[in-house]
Amino acid sequence: MAITKNDVLTAIEQIESRGDNPTNANILAIVGGSNATVQKYRSEIMSERQQQAFKSRIVLKDSELSKLTT
């Protein structure tokens, strides 16, 4: 069975919940598969998280600005 992006995401969340760093090795220990596949999905997930965090900061700053002007 092929490893999916969702498999990698679930493994990352599991690893983070126990306070560990979601390295490729830690993810591979849970899902198996190849290092290349895990790296690909892990990079995509981390990039998406970074983009979401950036969008959240923009919204927060806009809402703070609106509170200051009213």
Buried (B, 14 or more C-beta within 10 A) or exposed (E): EEBEBEBBBBBBEBBEEEEEEBEBEBBBEBBEBEEEBBBBBBEEBEEEEEEEEEEEEEEEEEEEEEEEEE
